[in-house]
């Protein structure tokens, strides 16, 4: 660009996910090969979801739709969701790199989905009130599952254990209902690199906190 001379150009900021975009497009089965040792019979689960994605909506290919569906699928005693997010949460490129091919397929699919702007909810069976304080800014490198239907969290509200409800004002959520194993959950996915500010911390009950968050521009 003529608007920026070479000596004024800003250095590229690298993130834990830098370079995944360079991966070639693959089928879901091929994209999962580097990580299939993490989940028993992962190829079998991939085959199941692809059968349910023969006519995907939102302009996605069969493999793209299946990459979203398998993300939230329970795979025996574990799920791809948990293992994939554990790698992302580490912010360790060596741990994330085996997932790059799947990440390319998955993120390509998410970018095609309708964007959701508004308030979404996420319930956690843990007390986060000491970790989040008003005015703090954080980045989630995981893929976060939320819902735009607060009633989905009804059971969590009535439990007696420690719990936190996050109310998130998002601008770039991705409405994944058409590609979910559980469409009744009205799921909105927040993509890796979700940057937000804590706007308040409210104690709603002896063991329950409500923490409102607001999406802000990412430094990346």
DOBAZA-473663 format. One record per residue: x, y, z of N, C-alpha, C in turn; residue number from 0. Coordinates in steps of 0.2 Angstrom, whole numbers, always signed. Atoms other than C-alpha are relative to their C-alpha. Layout:
BEGIN
((X,Y,Z),(X,Y,Z),(X,Y,Z),NUM),
...
END
This chain:
BEGIN
((+4,-6,+0),(+0,+0,+0),(+4,+6,+0),0),
((-4,-7,+0),(+6,+18,-4),(-2,+4,+6),1),
((+2,-4,-6),(-2,+24,+12),(+4,-2,+6),2),
((-5,+2,-5),(+11,+15,+23),(+7,-1,-3),3),
((-6,+2,+2),(+29,+16,+20),(+3,-6,+4),4),
((-3,+6,-3),(+40,+1,+24),(+2,+1,+7),5),
((-3,-1,-7),(+48,+8,+39),(-5,+2,+5),6),
((+5,-1,-4),(+31,+13,+46),(-5,-5,+1),7),
((+5,+5,-1),(+22,-3,+44),(+1,-3,+7),8),
((+0,+3,-6),(+17,-11,+60),(+2,-8,+0),9),
((-1,+7,+0),(+24,-28,+64),(-6,-5,+1),10),
((+5,+4,+0),(+13,-43,+62),(+0,-3,+7),11),
((+1,+3,-7),(+6,-49,+79),(-2,-7,-1),12),
((+1,+7,+0),(+7,-67,+81),(-4,-3,+6),13),
((+4,+3,-5),(-6,-77,+91),(+1,-7,+0),14),
((-1,+7,+0),(-7,-95,+96),(-3,-4,-6),15),
((+3,+3,+6),(-17,-98,+80),(+3,+2,-6),16),
((-3,-2,+6),(-6,-90,+68),(+2,-6,-4),17),
((-2,+5,+5),(-3,-100,+52),(-5,-5,-1),18),
((+5,+5,+2),(-18,-111,+53),(-3,+1,-7),19),
((+3,-2,+6),(-25,-102,+38),(+4,-3,-6),20),
((-4,+3,+6),(-11,-109,+27),(-1,-7,-1),21),
((+1,+8,+1),(-17,-127,+29),(-5,+0,-6),22),
((+4,+1,+6),(-25,-134,+13),(-7,-2,+2),23),
((+7,+3,-2),(-44,-138,+13),(+0,-7,-1),24),
((+0,+7,+0),(-47,-156,+17),(-7,-2,+2),25),
((+6,+2,-2),(-62,-167,+20),(+1,-1,+8),26),
((+0,+0,-7),(-67,-169,+38),(+4,-6,+3),27),
((-3,+6,-2),(-60,-187,+39),(+8,+2,+0),28),
((-7,-1,+0),(-43,-181,+33),(+2,+6,+5),29),
((-2,-5,-5),(-43,-165,+44),(+1,-3,+7),30),
((+0,+3,-6),(-46,-176,+59),(+6,-5,+1),31),
((-5,+6,-1),(-32,-189,+56),(+6,+2,+5),32),
((-6,-1,-4),(-18,-180,+65),(-2,+0,+8),33),
((+2,+0,-7),(-29,-180,+81),(-5,-6,+2),34),
((+5,+5,-2),(-39,-196,+80),(+2,-5,+5),35),
((-2,+4,-5),(-28,-204,+93),(-3,+2,+7),36),
((+2,-3,-6),(-36,-192,+106),(-7,-3,+2),37),
((+7,+2,-1),(-54,-200,+104),(-1,-7,-4),38),
((+1,+6,+3),(-58,-218,+101),(-5,+0,-5),39),
((+4,+1,+5),(-66,-222,+85),(-2,+7,-3),40),
((+2,-7,+3),(-66,-203,+79),(-2,-1,-7),41),
((+2,+0,+7),(-67,-208,+61),(-7,-3,-1),42),
((+7,+3,+0),(-83,-218,+65),(-5,+6,+2),43),
((+5,-6,-1),(-91,-202,+73),(+0,+5,-6),44),
((+0,-4,+6),(-85,-192,+58),(-5,-2,-5),45),
((+5,+3,+5),(-95,-204,+47),(-7,+1,+2),46),
((+7,-1,-3),(-110,-202,+58),(-3,+7,-2),47),
((+2,-7,+1),(-111,-183,+57),(-1,+1,-8),48),
((+1,-2,+7),(-108,-183,+38),(-6,-3,-3),49),
((+6,+3,+3),(-123,-194,+35),(-6,+5,+2),50),
((+5,-5,-2),(-133,-180,+44),(+1,+7,-3),51),
((-1,-7,+3),(-126,-166,+34),(+0,-1,-8),52),
((+0,+1,+7),(-130,-172,+16),(-3,+7,-4),53),
((+3,-6,+4),(-140,-155,+12),(+1,+5,+5),54),
((-1,-5,-5),(-132,-142,+24),(-3,+7,-2),55),
((+3,-6,+2),(-140,-125,+25),(+6,+5,+1),56),
((-5,-5,+0),(-131,-108,+25),(+6,+0,-5),57),
((-5,+0,+5),(-121,-112,+10),(+7,-4,+2),58),
((-6,+4,-2),(-109,-124,+19),(+0,-6,-4),59),
((-1,+6,+3),(-102,-139,+11),(-1,-6,+5),60),
((+1,+5,-5),(-105,-156,+19),(+5,-1,+5),61),
((-5,+1,-5),(-88,-157,+27),(+0,+6,+5),62),
((+1,-6,-5),(-90,-139,+34),(-5,-1,+5),63),
((+6,+1,-4),(-107,-143,+41),(+2,-5,+6),64),
((-2,+5,-5),(-100,-159,+49),(+5,+2,+5),65),
((-6,-2,-5),(-85,-150,+57),(-3,+3,+6),66),
((+4,-3,-6),(-98,-140,+67),(-3,-5,+4),67),
((+4,+4,-3),(-109,-154,+71),(+4,-5,+5),68),
((-4,+4,-4),(-95,-165,+77),(+4,+3,+6),69),
((-3,-4,-5),(-88,-151,+88),(-4,-1,+6),70),
((+4,+1,-6),(-102,-153,+100),(-3,-7,+2),71),
((+2,+6,-1),(-105,-171,+99),(+3,-4,+6),72),
((-3,+4,-5),(-103,-183,+114),(+3,-6,-4),73),
((-3,+6,+3),(-90,-196,+108),(+2,-5,+6),74),
((-1,+5,-6),(-91,-210,+121),(+0,+4,+6),75),
((-1,-3,-6),(-84,-204,+137),(+3,+7,+0),76),
((-3,-6,+1),(-77,-188,+130),(-3,+4,-6),77),
((+3,-4,+6),(-80,-175,+116),(+6,+4,-3),78),
((-5,-4,+4),(-70,-166,+103),(+0,+7,+3),79),
((+0,-7,-3),(-76,-150,+111),(+5,+1,+6),80),
((-4,-1,-6),(-67,-153,+127),(+7,-1,-2),81),
((-7,+1,+2),(-51,-160,+119),(+3,+6,-4),82),
((-2,-5,+4),(-50,-147,+106),(+1,+7,+4),83),
((-1,-6,-4),(-53,-133,+118),(+5,+0,+5),84),
((-6,+0,-4),(-40,-139,+130),(+6,+2,-3),85),
((-6,-2,+4),(-27,-137,+117),(+0,+7,-2),86),
((+0,-7,+1),(-33,-120,+112),(+1,+4,+6),87),
((-1,-3,-6),(-34,-115,+130),(+7,+1,+3),88),
((-7,+0,-1),(-16,-119,+132),(+4,+5,-3),89),
((-3,-5,+4),(-11,-106,+120),(+7,-2,-2),90),
((-7,+3,+2),(+4,-117,+116),(-1,-3,-7),91),
((+1,+1,+7),(+6,-118,+97),(+2,-8,-1),92),
((-1,+7,+1),(+14,-136,+98),(-6,-4,+2),93),
((+6,+4,-1),(-2,-142,+106),(-5,+1,-4),94),
((+5,-2,+5),(-13,-133,+94),(+1,-2,-7),95),
((-2,+1,+7),(-4,-137,+78),(-3,-7,-3),96),
((+4,+6,+3),(-11,-155,+76),(-7,+1,-2),97),
((+7,-2,+1),(-28,-147,+76),(-1,+5,-6),98),
((+1,-6,+5),(-24,-134,+62),(-4,-2,-6),99),
((+4,+2,+6),(-32,-144,+48),(-7,+0,+1),100),
((+7,-1,-3),(-48,-146,+58),(-2,+7,+1),101),
((+2,-7,-1),(-47,-128,+63),(-1,+4,-6),102),
((+1,-3,+6),(-46,-123,+45),(-7,-1,-3),103),
((+6,+2,+3),(-61,-132,+40),(-6,+3,+5),104),
((+5,-3,-5),(-71,-127,+56),(-1,+7,+0),105),
((+1,-7,+1),(-67,-109,+55),(-2,+3,-6),106),
((+3,-2,+6),(-71,-108,+37),(-7,-1,+0),107),
((+8,+1,-1),(-88,-115,+41),(-3,+5,+4),108),
((+3,-5,-4),(-91,-103,+55),(+0,+7,-3),109),
((+1,-6,+3),(-87,-88,+45),(-5,+1,-5),110),
((+6,+0,+4),(-101,-93,+33),(-6,+0,+3),111),
((+7,+0,-4),(-114,-94,+47),(-2,+7,+1),112),
((+3,-6,-1),(-126,-80,+50),(+3,+3,+7),113),
((-3,-3,-6),(-118,-68,+63),(-6,+2,+5),114),
((+5,-1,-5),(-128,-65,+79),(+3,+6,+4),115),
((-1,-6,-4),(-128,-48,+88),(-5,+1,+5),116),
((+5,+0,-6),(-136,-47,+105),(+3,-3,+6),117),
((-2,+3,-6),(-135,-55,+122),(-1,-7,+0),118),
((+0,+7,+0),(-130,-73,+124),(+2,-2,+7),119),
((-1,+2,-7),(-129,-83,+140),(+5,-7,+0),120),
((-4,+6,-1),(-116,-96,+146),(+0,-2,+8),121),
((+0,+2,-7),(-118,-106,+162),(+6,-5,+2),122),
((-6,+4,-2),(-103,-113,+172),(-1,-2,+7),123),
((+1,+2,-7),(-103,-124,+187),(+7,+1,+4),124),
((-6,-2,-3),(-89,-114,+195),(-1,+7,+2),125),
((+1,-7,-2),(-87,-98,+204),(+6,+4,-3),126),
((-5,-4,+4),(-78,-85,+193),(+1,+7,+3),127),
((+0,-7,-2),(-81,-70,+204),(+7,+3,+2),128),
((-7,-3,-2),(-63,-69,+210),(+5,+0,-6),129),
((-4,+0,+6),(-56,-71,+193),(-1,+6,-5),130),
((+2,-5,+4),(-66,-58,+184),(-2,+6,+5),131),
((+2,-6,-4),(-67,-40,+191),(-2,+6,-5),132),
((+3,-5,+5),(-76,-25,+183),(+6,+4,-3),133),
((-5,-4,+4),(-66,-16,+170),(+6,-4,-3),134),
((-5,+4,+3),(-54,-31,+166),(-2,-2,-7),135),
((+1,+2,+6),(-51,-36,+149),(+3,-7,-1),136),
((-2,+7,+1),(-49,-54,+143),(+0,-2,-7),137),
((+1,+3,+6),(-47,-65,+128),(-1,-7,+1),138),
((+1,+7,+0),(-54,-82,+126),(+3,-3,-7),139),
((-3,+3,+6),(-44,-93,+114),(-4,-6,-2),140),
((+4,+6,+1),(-56,-107,+115),(-6,+2,-5),141),
((+6,-1,+3),(-72,-109,+105),(-6,-1,+5),142),
((+5,+0,-5),(-86,-105,+117),(-7,-1,-2),143),
((+7,+1,+1),(-103,-112,+117),(-5,+4,+4),144),
((+5,-4,-4),(-117,-100,+122),(-7,-1,-3),145),
((+7,+1,+2),(-136,-99,+120),(-3,+7,+0),146),
((+3,-6,+0),(-147,-85,+115),(-7,+0,+3),147),
((+6,+2,-4),(-161,-93,+125),(+1,-1,+7),148),
((-2,+0,-7),(-159,-89,+143),(-3,-6,+4),149),
((+4,+6,-3),(-172,-103,+148),(+4,-6,+0),150),
((-4,+6,+1),(-159,-116,+142),(+4,-1,+7),151),
((-4,+0,-6),(-150,-112,+158),(-4,-1,+7),152),
((+5,+1,-5),(-165,-115,+169),(+2,-5,+6),153),
((-2,+5,-5),(-158,-131,+178),(+6,+3,+4),154),
((-6,-3,-3),(-142,-122,+182),(-2,+5,+6),155),
((+2,-5,-5),(-151,-108,+191),(-2,-3,+6),156),
((+3,+2,-6),(-159,-119,+203),(+4,-5,+4),157),
((-4,+4,-3),(-144,-129,+208),(+3,+3,+6),158),
((-2,-3,-6),(-136,-126,+225),(+8,+0,+0),159),
((-7,+0,+1),(-118,-129,+220),(+3,+7,-2),160),
((-3,-6,+2),(-106,-114,+216),(-1,+0,-8),161),
((+2,+0,+8),(-111,-108,+198),(+1,+8,-2),162),
((-1,-6,+3),(-108,-93,+187),(-4,+0,-6),163),
((+3,-1,+7),(-119,-86,+173),(+3,+6,-3),164),
((-2,-5,+4),(-111,-76,+160),(-5,+3,-5),165),
((+5,-4,+5),(-122,-63,+151),(+5,+4,-5),166),
((-5,-2,+5),(-112,-59,+135),(-3,+4,-5),167),
((+3,-4,+5),(-116,-44,+124),(+5,-1,-6),168),
((-5,+1,+5),(-108,-50,+108),(-2,+3,-7),169),
((+1,-3,+7),(-106,-43,+90),(+1,-5,-5),170),
((-2,+4,+5),(-99,-57,+81),(-1,-8,+1),171),
((+2,+7,-1),(-107,-73,+87),(-2,-3,-6),172),
((+2,+4,+6),(-111,-87,+75),(-5,-5,+2),173),
((+6,+4,-1),(-128,-95,+75),(+0,-7,-3),174),
((-1,+6,+3),(-125,-113,+73),(-5,-5,+0),175),
((+5,+5,-1),(-142,-121,+76),(-1,-5,-6),176),
((+1,+4,+6),(-143,-127,+58),(+5,-6,-1),177),
((-5,+5,+0),(-128,-138,+61),(+2,-3,+6),178),
((-1,+3,-6),(-130,-144,+78),(-3,-6,+2),179),
((+3,+7,-2),(-133,-161,+86),(-6,+2,+5),180),
((+5,-2,-5),(-144,-151,+98),(-3,+7,-2),181),
((+3,-6,+3),(-154,-138,+88),(-4,+4,+5),182),
((+5,-3,-5),(-166,-135,+103),(+4,+5,+5),183),
((-4,-4,-5),(-151,-127,+113),(+1,+8,-3),184),
((-1,-7,+3),(-151,-111,+101),(+7,+2,+1),185),
((-7,-2,-1),(-132,-111,+101),(+2,+5,-4),186),
((-4,-6,+3),(-122,-96,+97),(+8,-2,+2),187),
((-7,+1,-1),(-103,-100,+95),(+4,+7,+0),188),
((-5,-6,+0),(-90,-87,+100),(+7,-3,-2),189),
((-6,+2,+4),(-74,-89,+89),(+6,+1,+5),190),
((-7,-2,-3),(-56,-90,+96),(+2,+7,-1),191),
((-2,-6,+0),(-49,-74,+100),(-5,+5,+2),192),
((+5,-4,-3),(-65,-67,+108),(+3,+5,+5),193),
((-3,-5,-5),(-60,-51,+117),(-5,+4,+3),194),
((+6,-2,-3),(-71,-44,+130),(+2,+4,+6),195),
((-1,-4,-6),(-72,-32,+145),(-6,-2,+5),196),
((+4,+2,-6),(-80,-37,+162),(-4,+7,+2),197),
((+4,-6,-2),(-94,-24,+165),(-3,+0,+7),198),
((+3,+1,-7),(-100,-30,+182),(+1,-7,+3),199),
((+1,+7,-4),(-100,-44,+195),(-5,+0,+5),200),
((+6,-1,-4),(-116,-47,+203),(-1,-7,+4),201),
((+1,+6,-4),(-120,-59,+217),(-8,-1,+1),202),
((+7,+1,+1),(-137,-66,+213),(-3,-5,+6),203),
((+2,+5,-5),(-138,-80,+227),(+7,-2,+4),204),
((-6,+1,-3),(-126,-86,+240),(+6,-4,-4),205),
((-5,+4,+4),(-117,-98,+228),(-1,+1,-8),206),
((+1,-1,+7),(-122,-90,+212),(+2,+8,-2),207),
((-2,-6,+3),(-114,-75,+202),(-2,+1,-7),208),
((+2,-2,+6),(-120,-66,+187),(+6,+5,-3),209),
((-5,-4,+2),(-106,-58,+177),(-1,+2,-7),210),
((+1,-2,+7),(-110,-47,+162),(+7,+2,-4),211),
((-6,-1,+4),(-97,-46,+148),(-2,+4,-6),212),
((+2,-3,+6),(-96,-35,+133),(+6,-1,-5),213),
((-5,+1,+5),(-87,-39,+117),(+3,+7,-2),214),
((-3,-6,+2),(-74,-26,+112),(+5,-2,-6),215),
((-5,+1,+6),(-62,-24,+97),(+6,-4,+2),216),
((-6,+4,-2),(-48,-37,+97),(+6,+4,-2),217),
((-7,-3,+2),(-30,-31,+97),(+3,-4,-5),218),
((-3,+4,+5),(-27,-45,+85),(-4,+1,-7),219),
END
